Structures are given as structure tokens and as C-alpha cells.
Amino acid sequence: MFHSEGDLQHAFGRAIWKLDPRIKVRMEVRHQGSDDAREVLDMLCFTHAGSTAVEFKFHPTAGQGKDLRGEEFNLRGQGPDELLREGFAQDIFRLERFCQERPAGNGLALLVSNAPALWIESARADQRDHHKGWTLQGNYELRWDDYAPPVEGLGQFRYLAVEVEPNRLPAG
């Protein structure tokens, strides 16, 4: 369980380091291929062999609860699901650009939520998404999996992980 998106990012970075301490993990890295100085990647993991850019979304519904270890959580709702969907698609778009610029790189967009409307709607969603003048280049399977056992007072948290790989994107 996480208290915030920053908490999720921290836990993910720690898990990477425990998996292999040779992997460097950097947070909030400016995307060098962007004209927008404010555009950053949530996380960049890299070794001499390549790199993985990671974008995170944590979208809880408002509520209070306890996890299995007894830790208490008081979560704020994160706004309309439509804005989250658009933000997640934007993350994938940004990762596609990252992969096209770095052939030895790949990307991961990760969304964690306890809002059932998200996984019910994504099962029906068109996988090729169009938003504000940009189009995703790849086709992605949207498959939600349980993250952990249900949390008392907050319900089931699930995750959606979308991998972006340069060899699965159209050339160009």
C-alpha cells in the first residue's frame, strides 16, 4: 500500500536497488528529447547496457483503512477518472518518444488504483487512443492485475503495467 504517488515511486526505486544495486535509479529526470523544459520522466533506471524510463500514476479513491500489517492509510481522491486516463495515455506517448530516441531504452507506464471503474472501463476501451492532437504509435494490451489483498476500508488495489519497447513501435 502507498500513501501517495511519491511513496509508490520510492518503493519501486528501493525494489530495483534491492534487485540489483548496479542499476542506477534517478527521479524526476528531464526528458532530453522534449522542447518543454518542464517535461520530466518520473524515474530513469539505467546501466551501461541500456535504460528504462518509468512513469507512475497512483489514483486512489478517498477513504481510510488499514493494511495487513496494521498501517493506517487516509487517502484523498485524485480527481476525475477521465483526467487520469488522459494523463496515463500522455505518459505512454512520452515513453514512446523516449524509446524512439534511445534504441537501447524501453519504458514502463504503471498505474495503481482501487477505483473499479478504471479496470471495468479499460476492458472496453479502444487501445489506440487519440488526445489533443497526438496519437499513440503502439498497440497496448490493457490488463489489470491484483496488486495485493484487499485493504480494510479501501478495497482492492489493482495495477496496470504497460511496457513500451522500441522494436514494437513503427519506424520513423
mmCIF file of the C-alpha atoms, coordinates in Angstrom:
data_MODEL
# 
_entry.id   MODEL 
# 
loop_
_atom_site.group_PDB 
_atom_site.id 
_atom_site.type_symbol 
_atom_site.label_atom_id 
_atom_site.label_alt_id 
_atom_site.label_comp_id 
_atom_site.label_asym_id 
_atom_site.label_entity_id 
_atom_site.label_seq_id 
_atom_site.pdbx_PDB_ins_code 
_atom_site.Cartn_x 
_atom_site.Cartn_y 
_atom_site.Cartn_z 
_atom_site.occupancy 
_atom_site.B_iso_or_equiv 
_atom_site.pdbx_formal_charge 
_atom_site.auth_seq_id 
_atom_site.auth_comp_id 
_atom_site.auth_asym_id 
_atom_site.auth_atom_id 
_atom_site.pdbx_PDB_model_num 
ATOM 1   C CA . MET A 1 1   ? 0.000   0.000  0.000   1.00 0.00 ? 1   MET A CA 1 
ATOM 2   C CA . PHE A 1 2   ? 1.036   3.553  -0.631  1.00 0.00 ? 2   PHE A CA 1 
ATOM 3   C CA . HIS A 1 3   ? 0.132   6.927  0.815   1.00 0.00 ? 3   HIS A CA 1 
ATOM 4   C CA . SER A 1 4   ? 0.895   8.812  -2.406  1.00 0.00 ? 4   SER A CA 1 
ATOM 5   C CA . GLU A 1 5   ? 2.427   8.582  -5.869  1.00 0.00 ? 5   GLU A CA 1 
ATOM 6   C CA . GLY A 1 6   ? 5.757   9.664  -4.346  1.00 0.00 ? 6   GLY A CA 1 
ATOM 7   C CA . ASP A 1 7   ? 5.501   6.780  -1.871  1.00 0.00 ? 7   ASP A CA 1 
ATOM 8   C CA . LEU A 1 8   ? 4.921   4.381  -4.801  1.00 0.00 ? 8   LEU A CA 1 
ATOM 9   C CA . GLN A 1 9   ? 7.929   5.807  -6.676  1.00 0.00 ? 9   GLN A CA 1 
ATOM 10  C CA . HIS A 1 10  ? 10.155  5.474  -3.606  1.00 0.00 ? 10  HIS A CA 1 
ATOM 11  C CA . ALA A 1 11  ? 9.103   1.852  -3.004  1.00 0.00 ? 11  ALA A CA 1 
ATOM 12  C CA . PHE A 1 12  ? 9.648   0.992  -6.683  1.00 0.00 ? 12  PHE A CA 1 
ATOM 13  C CA . GLY A 1 13  ? 13.129  2.543  -6.645  1.00 0.00 ? 13  GLY A CA 1 
ATOM 14  C CA . ARG A 1 14  ? 14.040  0.637  -3.476  1.00 0.00 ? 14  ARG A CA 1 
ATOM 15  C CA . ALA A 1 15  ? 12.807  -2.621 -5.041  1.00 0.00 ? 15  ALA A CA 1 
ATOM 16  C CA . ILE A 1 16  ? 15.004  -2.017 -8.126  1.00 0.00 ? 16  ILE A CA 1 
ATOM 17  C CA . TRP A 1 17  ? 18.037  -1.324 -5.942  1.00 0.00 ? 17  TRP A CA 1 
ATOM 18  C CA . LYS A 1 18  ? 17.399  -4.494 -3.890  1.00 0.00 ? 18  LYS A CA 1 
ATOM 19  C CA . LEU A 1 19  ? 17.016  -6.489 -7.116  1.00 0.00 ? 19  LEU A CA 1 
ATOM 20  C CA . ASP A 1 20  ? 20.343  -5.252 -8.496  1.00 0.00 ? 20  ASP A CA 1 
ATOM 21  C CA . PRO A 1 21  ? 22.366  -2.488 -6.781  1.00 0.00 ? 21  PRO A CA 1 
ATOM 22  C CA . ARG A 1 22  ? 24.289  -1.888 -10.038 1.00 0.00 ? 22  ARG A CA 1 
ATOM 23  C CA . ILE A 1 23  ? 21.165  -0.348 -11.592 1.00 0.00 ? 23  ILE A CA 1 
ATOM 24  C CA . LYS A 1 24  ? 21.207  3.414  -11.161 1.00 0.00 ? 24  LYS A CA 1 
ATOM 25  C CA . VAL A 1 25  ? 17.835  4.967  -10.283 1.00 0.00 ? 25  VAL A CA 1 
ATOM 26  C CA . ARG A 1 26  ? 17.152  8.667  -10.802 1.00 0.00 ? 26  ARG A CA 1 
ATOM 27  C CA . MET A 1 27  ? 13.919  10.515 -10.040 1.00 0.00 ? 27  MET A CA 1 
ATOM 28  C CA . GLU A 1 28  ? 12.339  13.412 -11.978 1.00 0.00 ? 28  GLU A CA 1 
ATOM 29  C CA . VAL A 1 29  ? 14.803  13.352 -14.887 1.00 0.00 ? 29  VAL A CA 1 
ATOM 30  C CA . ARG A 1 30  ? 14.350  15.967 -17.604 1.00 0.00 ? 30  ARG A CA 1 
ATOM 31  C CA . HIS A 1 31  ? 13.361  14.322 -20.879 1.00 0.00 ? 31  HIS A CA 1 
ATOM 32  C CA . GLN A 1 32  ? 16.164  15.387 -23.218 1.00 0.00 ? 32  GLN A CA 1 
ATOM 33  C CA . GLY A 1 33  ? 14.063  14.857 -26.347 1.00 0.00 ? 33  GLY A CA 1 
ATOM 34  C CA . SER A 1 34  ? 11.455  17.383 -25.253 1.00 0.00 ? 34  SER A CA 1 
ATOM 35  C CA . ASP A 1 35  ? 11.204  21.048 -26.182 1.00 0.00 ? 35  ASP A CA 1 
ATOM 36  C CA . ASP A 1 36  ? 9.348   21.622 -22.918 1.00 0.00 ? 36  ASP A CA 1 
ATOM 37  C CA . ALA A 1 37  ? 11.826  22.285 -20.082 1.00 0.00 ? 37  ALA A CA 1 
ATOM 38  C CA . ARG A 1 38  ? 9.130   21.283 -17.578 1.00 0.00 ? 38  ARG A CA 1 
ATOM 39  C CA . GLU A 1 39  ? 8.715   17.783 -19.032 1.00 0.00 ? 39  GLU A CA 1 
ATOM 40  C CA . VAL A 1 40  ? 10.371  15.184 -16.828 1.00 0.00 ? 40  VAL A CA 1 
ATOM 41  C CA . LEU A 1 41  ? 10.356  11.413 -16.610 1.00 0.00 ? 41  LEU A CA 1 
ATOM 42  C CA . ASP A 1 42  ? 9.221   10.182 -13.190 1.00 0.00 ? 42  ASP A CA 1 
ATOM 43  C CA . MET A 1 43  ? 12.093  7.700  -12.989 1.00 0.00 ? 43  MET A CA 1 
ATOM 44  C CA . LEU A 1 44  ? 15.042  6.639  -15.096 1.00 0.00 ? 44  LEU A CA 1 
ATOM 45  C CA . CYS A 1 45  ? 16.750  3.299  -14.364 1.00 0.00 ? 45  CYS A CA 1 
ATOM 46  C CA . PHE A 1 46  ? 19.980  2.624  -16.230 1.00 0.00 ? 46  PHE A CA 1 
ATOM 47  C CA . THR A 1 47  ? 23.169  0.610  -16.563 1.00 0.00 ? 47  THR A CA 1 
ATOM 48  C CA . HIS A 1 48  ? 25.902  0.656  -19.200 1.00 0.00 ? 48  HIS A CA 1 
ATOM 49  C CA . ALA A 1 49  ? 23.705  -1.658 -21.312 1.00 0.00 ? 49  ALA A CA 1 
ATOM 50  C CA . GLY A 1 50  ? 20.579  0.487  -21.544 1.00 0.00 ? 50  GLY A CA 1 
ATOM 51  C CA . SER A 1 51  ? 17.874  2.376  -19.745 1.00 0.00 ? 51  SER A CA 1 
ATOM 52  C CA . THR A 1 52  ? 14.234  2.133  -18.711 1.00 0.00 ? 52  THR A CA 1 
ATOM 53  C CA . ALA A 1 53  ? 12.041  5.190  -18.232 1.00 0.00 ? 53  ALA A CA 1 
ATOM 54  C CA . VAL A 1 54  ? 9.155   4.714  -15.793 1.00 0.00 ? 54  VAL A CA 1 
ATOM 55  C CA . GLU A 1 55  ? 6.020   6.841  -15.467 1.00 0.00 ? 55  GLU A CA 1 
ATOM 56  C CA . PHE A 1 56  ? 3.778   6.379  -12.414 1.00 0.00 ? 56  PHE A CA 1 
ATOM 57  C CA . LYS A 1 57  ? 0.158   7.099  -11.624 1.00 0.00 ? 57  LYS A CA 1 
ATOM 58  C CA . PHE A 1 58  ? -1.407  6.438  -8.211  1.00 0.00 ? 58  PHE A CA 1 
ATOM 59  C CA . HIS A 1 59  ? -5.156  7.010  -8.280  1.00 0.00 ? 59  HIS A CA 1 
ATOM 60  C CA . PRO A 1 60  ? -6.900  6.022  -5.045  1.00 0.00 ? 60  PRO A CA 1 
ATOM 61  C CA . THR A 1 61  ? -10.478 6.688  -4.125  1.00 0.00 ? 61  THR A CA 1 
ATOM 62  C CA . ALA A 1 62  ? -10.906 8.714  -0.952  1.00 0.00 ? 62  ALA A CA 1 
ATOM 63  C CA . GLY A 1 63  ? -11.072 6.662  2.228   1.00 0.00 ? 63  GLY A CA 1 
ATOM 64  C CA . GLN A 1 64  ? -9.431  5.356  5.341   1.00 0.00 ? 64  GLN A CA 1 
ATOM 65  C CA . GLY A 1 65  ? -8.202  1.883  6.049   1.00 0.00 ? 65  GLY A CA 1 
ATOM 66  C CA . LYS A 1 66  ? -5.536  -0.454 7.390   1.00 0.00 ? 66  LYS A CA 1 
ATOM 67  C CA . ASP A 1 67  ? -3.303  -2.831 5.513   1.00 0.00 ? 67  ASP A CA 1 
ATOM 68  C CA . LEU A 1 68  ? -2.481  -6.367 6.689   1.00 0.00 ? 68  LEU A CA 1 
ATOM 69  C CA . ARG A 1 69  ? 0.409   -5.079 8.834   1.00 0.00 ? 69  ARG A CA 1 
ATOM 70  C CA . GLY A 1 70  ? -1.914  -2.642 10.619  1.00 0.00 ? 70  GLY A CA 1 
ATOM 71  C CA . GLU A 1 71  ? -0.567  0.523  9.000   1.00 0.00 ? 71  GLU A CA 1 
ATOM 72  C CA . GLU A 1 72  ? -3.273  3.166  8.716   1.00 0.00 ? 72  GLU A CA 1 
ATOM 73  C CA . PHE A 1 73  ? -3.999  4.987  5.470   1.00 0.00 ? 73  PHE A CA 1 
ATOM 74  C CA . ASN A 1 74  ? -6.030  8.143  4.941   1.00 0.00 ? 74  ASN A CA 1 
ATOM 75  C CA . LEU A 1 75  ? -6.212  8.613  1.169   1.00 0.00 ? 75  LEU A CA 1 
ATOM 76  C CA . ARG A 1 76  ? -7.563  11.576 -0.757  1.00 0.00 ? 76  ARG A CA 1 
ATOM 77  C CA . GLY A 1 77  ? -9.421  11.000 -4.001  1.00 0.00 ? 77  GLY A CA 1 
ATOM 78  C CA . GLN A 1 78  ? -7.408  12.027 -7.036  1.00 0.00 ? 78  GLN A CA 1 
ATOM 79  C CA . GLY A 1 79  ? -9.968  13.669 -9.306  1.00 0.00 ? 79  GLY A CA 1 
ATOM 80  C CA . PRO A 1 80  ? -11.923 12.563 -12.368 1.00 0.00 ? 80  PRO A CA 1 
ATOM 81  C CA . ASP A 1 81  ? -11.090 9.221  -13.965 1.00 0.00 ? 81  ASP A CA 1 
ATOM 82  C CA . GLU A 1 82  ? -11.146 10.874 -17.430 1.00 0.00 ? 82  GLU A CA 1 
ATOM 83  C CA . LEU A 1 83  ? -8.213  13.131 -16.472 1.00 0.00 ? 83  LEU A CA 1 
ATOM 84  C CA . LEU A 1 84  ? -6.302  10.128 -15.170 1.00 0.00 ? 84  LEU A CA 1 
ATOM 85  C CA . ARG A 1 85  ? -6.909  8.203  -18.401 1.00 0.00 ? 85  ARG A CA 1 
ATOM 86  C CA . GLU A 1 86  ? -5.661  11.147 -20.453 1.00 0.00 ? 86  GLU A CA 1 
ATOM 87  C CA . GLY A 1 87  ? -2.622  11.562 -18.189 1.00 0.00 ? 87  GLY A CA 1 
ATOM 88  C CA . PHE A 1 88  ? -1.805  7.856  -18.439 1.00 0.00 ? 88  PHE A CA 1 
ATOM 89  C CA . ALA A 1 89  ? -2.073  7.968  -22.249 1.00 0.00 ? 89  ALA A CA 1 
ATOM 90  C CA . GLN A 1 90  ? 0.206   11.043 -22.201 1.00 0.00 ? 90  GLN A CA 1 
ATOM 91  C CA . ASP A 1 91  ? 2.716   9.069  -20.126 1.00 0.00 ? 91  ASP A CA 1 
ATOM 92  C CA . ILE A 1 92  ? 2.704   6.306  -22.757 1.00 0.00 ? 92  ILE A CA 1 
ATOM 93  C CA . PHE A 1 93  ? 3.113   8.907  -25.518 1.00 0.00 ? 93  PHE A CA 1 
ATOM 94  C CA . ARG A 1 94  ? 6.127   10.391 -23.681 1.00 0.00 ? 94  ARG A CA 1 
ATOM 95  C CA . LEU A 1 95  ? 7.610   6.894  -23.236 1.00 0.00 ? 95  LEU A CA 1 
ATOM 96  C CA . GLU A 1 96  ? 7.162   6.184  -26.949 1.00 0.00 ? 96  GLU A CA 1 
ATOM 97  C CA . ARG A 1 97  ? 9.216   9.309  -27.755 1.00 0.00 ? 97  ARG A CA 1 
ATOM 98  C CA . PHE A 1 98  ? 11.856  8.226  -25.218 1.00 0.00 ? 98  PHE A CA 1 
ATOM 99  C CA . CYS A 1 99  ? 12.116  4.774  -26.863 1.00 0.00 ? 99  CYS A CA 1 
ATOM 100 C CA . GLN A 1 100 ? 12.349  6.212  -30.364 1.00 0.00 ? 100 GLN A CA 1 
ATOM 101 C CA . GLU A 1 101 ? 15.225  8.451  -29.255 1.00 0.00 ? 101 GLU A CA 1 
ATOM 102 C CA . ARG A 1 102 ? 17.072  5.709  -27.348 1.00 0.00 ? 102 ARG A CA 1 
ATOM 103 C CA . PRO A 1 103 ? 17.212  2.362  -29.176 1.00 0.00 ? 103 PRO A CA 1 
ATOM 104 C CA . ALA A 1 104 ? 18.753  0.745  -26.080 1.00 0.00 ? 104 ALA A CA 1 
ATOM 105 C CA . GLY A 1 105 ? 15.896  2.030  -23.928 1.00 0.00 ? 105 GLY A CA 1 
ATOM 106 C CA . ASN A 1 106 ? 12.404  0.931  -23.065 1.00 0.00 ? 106 ASN A CA 1 
ATOM 107 C CA . GLY A 1 107 ? 9.585   2.300  -20.958 1.00 0.00 ? 107 GLY A CA 1 
ATOM 108 C CA . LEU A 1 108 ? 7.044   1.275  -18.366 1.00 0.00 ? 108 LEU A CA 1 
ATOM 109 C CA . ALA A 1 109 ? 3.829   3.113  -17.518 1.00 0.00 ? 109 ALA A CA 1 
ATOM 110 C CA . LEU A 1 110 ? 2.465   1.931  -14.168 1.00 0.00 ? 110 LEU A CA 1 
ATOM 111 C CA . LEU A 1 111 ? -0.943  2.786  -12.725 1.00 0.00 ? 111 LEU A CA 1 
ATOM 112 C CA . VAL A 1 112 ? -2.108  1.657  -9.264  1.00 0.00 ? 112 VAL A CA 1 
ATOM 113 C CA . SER A 1 113 ? -5.710  2.262  -8.157  1.00 0.00 ? 113 SER A CA 1 
ATOM 114 C CA . ASN A 1 114 ? -8.611  0.970  -6.105  1.00 0.00 ? 114 ASN A CA 1 
ATOM 115 C CA . ALA A 1 115 ? -11.235 2.537  -8.426  1.00 0.00 ? 115 ALA A CA 1 
ATOM 116 C CA . PRO A 1 116 ? -13.107 -0.382 -10.090 1.00 0.00 ? 116 PRO A CA 1 
ATOM 117 C CA . ALA A 1 117 ? -14.498 1.922  -12.783 1.00 0.00 ? 117 ALA A CA 1 
ATOM 118 C CA . LEU A 1 118 ? -10.979 2.152  -14.224 1.00 0.00 ? 118 LEU A CA 1 
ATOM 119 C CA . TRP A 1 119 ? -10.493 -1.558 -14.864 1.00 0.00 ? 119 TRP A CA 1 
ATOM 120 C CA . ILE A 1 120 ? -14.086 -2.083 -15.944 1.00 0.00 ? 120 ILE A CA 1 
ATOM 121 C CA . GLU A 1 121 ? -13.857 0.785  -18.464 1.00 0.00 ? 121 GLU A CA 1 
ATOM 122 C CA . SER A 1 122 ? -10.380 -0.140 -19.760 1.00 0.00 ? 122 SER A CA 1 
ATOM 123 C CA . ALA A 1 123 ? -11.686 -3.583 -20.710 1.00 0.00 ? 123 ALA A CA 1 
ATOM 124 C CA . ARG A 1 124 ? -13.942 -1.801 -23.203 1.00 0.00 ? 124 ARG A CA 1 
ATOM 125 C CA . ALA A 1 125 ? -11.564 0.992  -24.218 1.00 0.00 ? 125 ALA A CA 1 
ATOM 126 C CA . ASP A 1 126 ? -10.143 1.410  -27.705 1.00 0.00 ? 126 ASP A CA 1 
ATOM 127 C CA . GLN A 1 127 ? -6.463  0.530  -27.411 1.00 0.00 ? 127 GLN A CA 1 
ATOM 128 C CA . ARG A 1 128 ? -5.450  3.204  -29.910 1.00 0.00 ? 128 ARG A CA 1 
ATOM 129 C CA . ASP A 1 129 ? -6.115  6.419  -28.061 1.00 0.00 ? 129 ASP A CA 1 
ATOM 130 C CA . HIS A 1 130 ? -6.350  9.906  -29.576 1.00 0.00 ? 130 HIS A CA 1 
ATOM 131 C CA . HIS A 1 131 ? -5.945  13.003 -27.408 1.00 0.00 ? 131 HIS A CA 1 
ATOM 132 C CA . LYS A 1 132 ? -5.384  16.693 -28.102 1.00 0.00 ? 132 LYS A CA 1 
ATOM 133 C CA . GLY A 1 133 ? -3.622  16.281 -31.439 1.00 0.00 ? 133 GLY A CA 1 
ATOM 134 C CA . TRP A 1 134 ? -1.407  13.332 -30.578 1.00 0.00 ? 134 TRP A CA 1 
ATOM 135 C CA . THR A 1 135 ? -1.785  9.633  -31.313 1.00 0.00 ? 135 THR A CA 1 
ATOM 136 C CA . LEU A 1 136 ? -0.158  6.663  -29.626 1.00 0.00 ? 136 LEU A CA 1 
ATOM 137 C CA . GLN A 1 137 ? 2.106   4.787  -32.048 1.00 0.00 ? 137 GLN A CA 1 
ATOM 138 C CA . GLY A 1 138 ? 1.888   1.333  -30.500 1.00 0.00 ? 138 GLY A CA 1 
ATOM 139 C CA . ASN A 1 139 ? -0.950  -1.012 -29.635 1.00 0.00 ? 139 ASN A CA 1 
ATOM 140 C CA . TYR A 1 140 ? -1.125  -1.982 -25.986 1.00 0.00 ? 140 TYR A CA 1 
ATOM 141 C CA . GLU A 1 141 ? -2.960  -4.694 -24.107 1.00 0.00 ? 141 GLU A CA 1 
ATOM 142 C CA . LEU A 1 142 ? -4.647  -3.212 -21.054 1.00 0.00 ? 142 LEU A CA 1 
ATOM 143 C CA . ARG A 1 143 ? -4.669  -5.947 -18.427 1.00 0.00 ? 143 ARG A CA 1 
ATOM 144 C CA . TRP A 1 144 ? -5.262  -5.166 -14.778 1.00 0.00 ? 144 TRP A CA 1 
ATOM 145 C CA . ASP A 1 145 ? -3.891  -7.471 -12.081 1.00 0.00 ? 145 ASP A CA 1 
ATOM 146 C CA . ASP A 1 146 ? -4.437  -7.510 -8.327  1.00 0.00 ? 146 ASP A CA 1 
ATOM 147 C CA . TYR A 1 147 ? -1.666  -5.653 -6.533  1.00 0.00 ? 147 TYR A CA 1 
ATOM 148 C CA . ALA A 1 148 ? -2.234  -7.017 -3.051  1.00 0.00 ? 148 ALA A CA 1 
ATOM 149 C CA . PRO A 1 149 ? -5.030  -8.473 -0.920  1.00 0.00 ? 149 PRO A CA 1 
ATOM 150 C CA . PRO A 1 150 ? -7.949  -6.070 -0.349  1.00 0.00 ? 150 PRO A CA 1 
ATOM 151 C CA . VAL A 1 151 ? -7.283  -3.344 2.211   1.00 0.00 ? 151 VAL A CA 1 
ATOM 152 C CA . GLU A 1 152 ? -9.788  -2.953 5.027   1.00 0.00 ? 152 GLU A CA 1 
ATOM 153 C CA . GLY A 1 153 ? -11.828 0.197  4.344   1.00 0.00 ? 153 GLY A CA 1 
ATOM 154 C CA . LEU A 1 154 ? -10.232 0.839  0.928   1.00 0.00 ? 154 LEU A CA 1 
ATOM 155 C CA . GLY A 1 155 ? -10.996 -2.280 -1.087  1.00 0.00 ? 155 GLY A CA 1 
ATOM 156 C CA . GLN A 1 156 ? -8.971  -3.978 -3.803  1.00 0.00 ? 156 GLN A CA 1 
ATOM 157 C CA . PHE A 1 157 ? -5.935  -2.233 -5.271  1.00 0.00 ? 157 PHE A CA 1 
ATOM 158 C CA . ARG A 1 158 ? -5.005  -3.294 -8.785  1.00 0.00 ? 158 ARG A CA 1 
ATOM 159 C CA . TYR A 1 159 ? -2.267  -2.274 -11.191 1.00 0.00 ? 159 TYR A CA 1 
ATOM 160 C CA . LEU A 1 160 ? -1.979  -1.725 -14.915 1.00 0.00 ? 160 LEU A CA 1 
ATOM 161 C CA . ALA A 1 161 ? 1.523   -2.019 -16.363 1.00 0.00 ? 161 ALA A CA 1 
ATOM 162 C CA . VAL A 1 162 ? 2.109   -1.027 -19.984 1.00 0.00 ? 162 VAL A CA 1 
ATOM 163 C CA . GLU A 1 163 ? 5.519   -1.811 -21.447 1.00 0.00 ? 163 GLU A CA 1 
ATOM 164 C CA . VAL A 1 164 ? 6.776   0.372  -24.287 1.00 0.00 ? 164 VAL A CA 1 
ATOM 165 C CA . GLU A 1 165 ? 9.519   -1.161 -26.424 1.00 0.00 ? 165 GLU A CA 1 
ATOM 166 C CA . PRO A 1 166 ? 11.256  0.486  -29.398 1.00 0.00 ? 166 PRO A CA 1 
ATOM 167 C CA . ASN A 1 167 ? 11.075  -2.655 -31.542 1.00 0.00 ? 167 ASN A CA 1 
ATOM 168 C CA . ARG A 1 168 ? 7.264   -2.686 -31.237 1.00 0.00 ? 168 ARG A CA 1 
ATOM 169 C CA . LEU A 1 169 ? 6.842   0.909  -32.458 1.00 0.00 ? 169 LEU A CA 1 
ATOM 170 C CA . PRO A 1 170 ? 6.519   1.893  -36.119 1.00 0.00 ? 170 PRO A CA 1 
ATOM 171 C CA . ALA A 1 171 ? 9.779   3.068  -37.683 1.00 0.00 ? 171 ALA A CA 1 
ATOM 172 C CA . GLY A 1 172 ? 10.151  6.779  -38.078 1.00 0.00 ? 172 GLY A CA 1 
# 
